[in-house]
Structures are given as C-alpha cells and as structure tokens.
Amino acid sequence: MIGRLAGSTNNALLVAVGDGNEALPAVYKPIVGERPLFDFPDGTLAHREVAAFLVSEATGWGVVPPTVMRDGPYGAGMVQRWIEADPAADVVAMVVGDDPRLRPIALFDAVINNADRKGGHLLPMPDGHVFGVDHGVTFSLEPKLRTVLWGWEGEPLEPAERRALEGLRARLAADLGAALRPHLGTDEIDATRSRLEDLLAADVFPSPSPTWPALPWPPF
C-alpha cells in the first residue's frame, strides 16, 4: 500500500505490485470501497473494469492498461497497472480537435456502452499511444453511452475498424465470451453482442441517445 488517490469516488488506492524482485505501481479498487449506484448492481464495478480490459485486448486496440482481479489488503478488487501520462500532452486540445488517436477509443466506448468517458480518463503517452481508464460504469443493458468523444458521429467505419469489430463478434462466441462470464451477466454479454451487431449493421459511428445525456459532467 502506498496511499489513497485523492478525488476518487470509489476509494481507489495506489499500490506496489511485485514478485519480490521487481515492483510496479498499480491502482487497486477494492469492491468494498465501491459507492452504490442506482443503475448498476452493487459490487460489480471492479468486474466491469476487468471486462473492459478483456474487450480492449480482443480488439487489438490496447485501450485499457493491464487489469486483473486480485485479493488485496481490503479484499477482492480490480488492480490496474499505473500509467504515467505525458505531462506535455494537451488532452483538451486532443478532444476538441478530434485527434485521430482518440477514434478507436470512441468506438471502443460504443461497444462497452461507457456511461462516463471524461477527458480526464484519457492518458496520452510519450510514444503517441492513448490509454483510457475508469471503466466501472460500462456494459449496462440500457443505452448509456455518455462521452466527450462525439467527433466521429455518423462517420463510416474504416475497413480496419470493421474487421476489428467482426473479430470481436467472433471471439464473443468463443474464448472472449468465456473469459467475460466471471465478470458480467449472460444478459450483459448478450447486450454487448447486440451492440456489435448494431454497429456493424449501421457501419457508422453512433449518435447520442435522445433519452440519455450525451456528455458526462464534468466533461474533464
């Protein structure tokens, strides 16, 4: 244990994870520290974070840092590798300018039904790659996509994006579906498959829901 991350609503902790020879910084979010939400079942946010990582890996986009479930000092919880973002990167400018590096994250969020993609959840790296974090409010059965990344609304999917979604659909029916079962309900996995089908059928980036706020608050 190193300390608590100030401002976290779910008691996120900074920890060191290692094998005795090497230690890496990581974020640990114990299930017991999760704040109850009216629209997500209690005790499921850490599992949703792990599920988001599994989907990210299956797409090949590498959106989410390595994330696992572990039994820590305060019980079971999500453990995610700490990412040190590029301090010189201007995330606001990236979002406002529709930086193409954010395009796969926008599509990823549509797949996992991310209800809270704030600008502060985007971590640009010195090598140009961009990670996304804080995926606890995802995979809802109801349409809840709420994000600052609407710059590609209605734009056609590129061939590589379509291939990634088609590959994800195939893996949901095989190894990925099995890997998600400890973390999501069967109905939530089915809903993810339905969102994939809808994205592929429309062949464009989604538009905001008329019944749900389009932007998170605060946006950054």
MOZI-V109054 format. One record per residue. N is the residue number from 0. RES is the residue in one small letter. PSI is psi in degrees with one decimal (999 if undefined). Layout:
[[N,RES,PSI] [N,RES,PSI]]
This chain:
[[0,m,134.0] [1,i,-46.2] [2,g,175.1] [3,r,142.4] [4,l,115.0] [5,a,138.1] [6,g,-7.7] [7,s,133.7] [8,t,-9.9] [9,n,32.1] [10,n,46.0] [11,a,139.7] [12,l,144.4] [13,l,127.1] [14,v,166.2] [15,a,129.6] [16,v,128.5] [17,g,179.1] [18,d,13.7] [19,g,-23.8] [20,n,-32.2] [21,e,139.0] [22,a,138.8] [23,l,143.8] [24,p,144.0] [25,a,161.8] [26,v,131.4] [27,y,120.0] [28,k,95.3] [29,p,143.9] [30,i,-36.2] [31,v,-17.3] [32,g,0.5] [33,e,133.2] [34,r,127.4] [35,p,139.7] [36,l,146.2] [37,f,-22.4] [38,d,9.2] [39,f,138.3] [40,p,142.9] [41,d,144.8] [42,g,21.2] [43,t,-6.4] [44,l,-40.7] [45,a,-40.1] [46,h,-36.7] [47,r,-33.8] [48,e,-41.8] [49,v,-41.5] [50,a,-39.5] [51,a,-40.3] [52,f,-43.2] [53,l,-41.0] [54,v,-41.1] [55,s,-45.1] [56,e,-36.6] [57,a,-28.9] [58,t,-23.6] [59,g,3.4] [60,w,-20.6] [61,g,39.9] [62,v,-40.2] [63,v,133.0] [64,p,157.7] [65,p,127.2] [66,t,131.2] [67,v,166.0] [68,m,134.1] [69,r,156.4] [70,d,108.6] [71,g,-165.5] [72,p,-26.7] [73,y,28.8] [74,g,-170.4] [75,a,143.8] [76,g,174.1] [77,m,136.4] [78,v,124.1] [79,q,135.7] [80,r,133.4] [81,w,132.8] [82,i,125.8] [83,e,103.1] [84,a,160.4] [85,d,114.8] [86,p,-18.3] [87,a,-10.0] [88,a,139.9] [89,d,95.4] [90,v,-38.6] [91,v,-46.1] [92,a,-36.8] [93,m,-44.0] [94,v,-49.1] [95,v,-34.9] [96,g,7.4] [97,d,52.0] [98,d,126.2] [99,p,-19.0] [100,r,-17.7] [101,l,-10.6] [102,r,-47.9] [103,p,-29.5] [104,i,-38.3] [105,a,-41.4] [106,l,-40.1] [107,f,-44.1] [108,d,-34.7] [109,a,-37.2] [110,v,-46.1] [111,i,-0.2] [112,n,55.1] [113,n,120.6] [114,a,6.7] [115,d,61.8] [116,r,91.4] [117,k,158.7] [118,g,-32.2] [119,g,-9.7] [120,h,1.3] [121,l,127.2] [122,l,94.5] [123,p,138.0] [124,m,158.2] [125,p,-28.1] [126,d,0.8] [127,g,-19.9] [128,h,150.4] [129,v,125.1] [130,f,158.0] [131,g,141.5] [132,v,174.4] [133,d,75.1] [134,h,35.2] [135,g,-30.0] [136,v,72.3] [137,t,169.6] [138,f,26.1] [139,s,152.7] [140,l,-25.0] [141,e,148.9] [142,p,117.1] [143,k,18.7] [144,l,117.0] [145,r,116.5] [146,t,158.2] [147,v,-1.3] [148,l,68.7] [149,w,9.7] [150,g,-18.7] [151,w,15.6] [152,e,126.2] [153,g,-4.1] [154,e,143.0] [155,p,146.8] [156,l,141.1] [157,e,155.8] [158,p,-41.2] [159,a,-35.1] [160,e,-42.0] [161,r,-41.7] [162,r,-39.3] [163,a,-41.6] [164,l,-38.5] [165,e,-39.8] [166,g,-38.0] [167,l,-41.1] [168,r,-43.1] [169,a,-40.5] [170,r,-27.6] [171,l,-29.9] [172,a,-3.0] [173,a,-114.6] [174,d,-38.5] [175,l,-40.6] [176,g,-41.5] [177,a,-39.2] [178,a,-27.7] [179,l,-20.2] [180,r,-35.9] [181,p,-11.5] [182,h,-24.2] [183,l,154.9] [184,g,158.6] [185,t,-38.3] [186,d,-33.1] [187,e,-35.1] [188,i,-41.5] [189,d,-38.5] [190,a,-36.0] [191,t,-41.2] [192,r,-39.2] [193,s,-39.4] [194,r,-39.2] [195,l,-45.2] [196,e,-41.6] [197,d,-41.9] [198,l,-42.5] [199,l,-36.8] [200,a,-41.5] [201,a,-33.2] [202,d,24.8] [203,v,163.2] [204,f,145.8] [205,p,165.4] [206,s,160.5] [207,p,151.1] [208,s,139.6] [209,p,-10.3] [210,t,9.5] [211,w,139.4] [212,p,136.1] [213,a,-30.8] [214,l,143.2] [215,p,162.6] [216,w,127.5] [217,p,157.2] [218,p,-22.4] [219,f,999]]
